[in-house]
Amino acid sequence: MGKALGERISEMLRKQGIQQKELAERIGITEAAMSRYIAGTREPKPDAIANMAIEAGGKNGIFPVDDLA
């Protein structure tokens, strides 16, 4: 996933007009972890990806189901 997922997270943040800190708080992770996901230096656990998808409104174009594998 890495960088590609980070780019999708950044895109979601832009579209929703929120900061990474706010998204991190919404899904129950630290801002530092969110920053690492965006940078591609840390892989999120499947539950974090699922929570991000929920925050994105379930739009599979941003977080495809394949990313959960």
MARZASE-847352 format. One record per residue (C-alpha): x, z, y; residue number from 0. Coordinates in nm, 3 decimals, m for minus. Layout:
{pt {X,Z,Y},NUM}
...
! end
This chain:
{pt {0.000,0.000,0.000},0}
{pt {0.252,0.121,0.258},1}
{pt {0.269,m0.073,0.581},2}
{pt {m0.043,m0.281,0.512},3}
{pt {m0.257,0.031,0.483},4}
{pt {m0.102,0.173,0.798},5}
{pt {m0.196,m0.142,0.984},6}
{pt {m0.555,m0.111,0.861},7}
{pt {m0.568,0.253,0.971},8}
{pt {m0.437,0.154,1.315},9}
{pt {m0.697,m0.121,1.334},10}
{pt {m0.973,0.126,1.247},11}
{pt {m0.850,0.368,1.514},12}
{pt {m0.855,0.091,1.776},13}
{pt {m1.202,m0.027,1.677},14}
{pt {m1.345,0.324,1.683},15}
{pt {m1.157,0.425,1.996},16}
{pt {m1.016,0.743,1.846},17}
{pt {m0.669,0.894,1.817},18}
{pt {m0.491,0.955,1.488},19}
{pt {m0.520,1.332,1.548},20}
{pt {m0.899,1.307,1.559},21}
{pt {m0.915,1.103,1.238},22}
{pt {m0.678,1.346,1.068},23}
{pt {m0.900,1.639,1.166},24}
{pt {m1.212,1.459,1.045},25}
{pt {m1.068,1.396,0.700},26}
{pt {m0.891,1.731,0.663},27}
{pt {m0.523,1.636,0.683},28}
{pt {m0.249,1.708,0.934},29}
{pt {m0.168,1.475,1.220},30}
{pt {0.186,1.451,1.077},31}
{pt {0.050,1.323,0.744},32}
{pt {m0.166,1.067,0.925},33}
{pt {0.136,0.952,1.123},34}
{pt {0.329,0.900,0.799},35}
{pt {0.042,0.702,0.646},36}
{pt {0.035,0.475,0.950},37}
{pt {0.415,0.433,0.946},38}
{pt {0.404,0.353,0.574},39}
{pt {0.644,0.632,0.482},40}
{pt {0.387,0.828,0.282},41}
{pt {0.115,0.713,0.046},42}
{pt {m0.222,0.886,0.090},43}
{pt {m0.400,1.033,m0.210},44}
{pt {m0.712,0.849,m0.324},45}
{pt {m0.941,1.115,m0.174},46}
{pt {m0.777,1.069,0.168},47}
{pt {m0.833,0.692,0.144},48}
{pt {m1.195,0.750,0.042},49}
{pt {m1.247,0.984,0.338},50}
{pt {m1.096,0.727,0.574},51}
{pt {m1.331,0.464,0.433},52}
{pt {m1.626,0.695,0.499},53}
{pt {m1.506,0.746,0.856},54}
{pt {m1.476,0.368,0.890},55}
{pt {m1.843,0.340,0.803},56}
{pt {m1.777,0.227,0.447},57}
{pt {m1.642,m0.107,0.563},58}
{pt {m1.459,m0.237,0.258},59}
{pt {m1.283,m0.498,0.470},60}
{pt {m1.070,m0.220,0.619},61}
{pt {m1.023,m0.016,0.303},62}
{pt {m1.079,m0.238,m0.002},63}
{pt {m1.177,m0.067,m0.325},64}
{pt {m0.855,m0.202,m0.482},65}
{pt {m0.656,0.032,m0.256},66}
{pt {m0.802,0.328,m0.439},67}
{pt {m0.628,0.233,m0.765},68}
! end
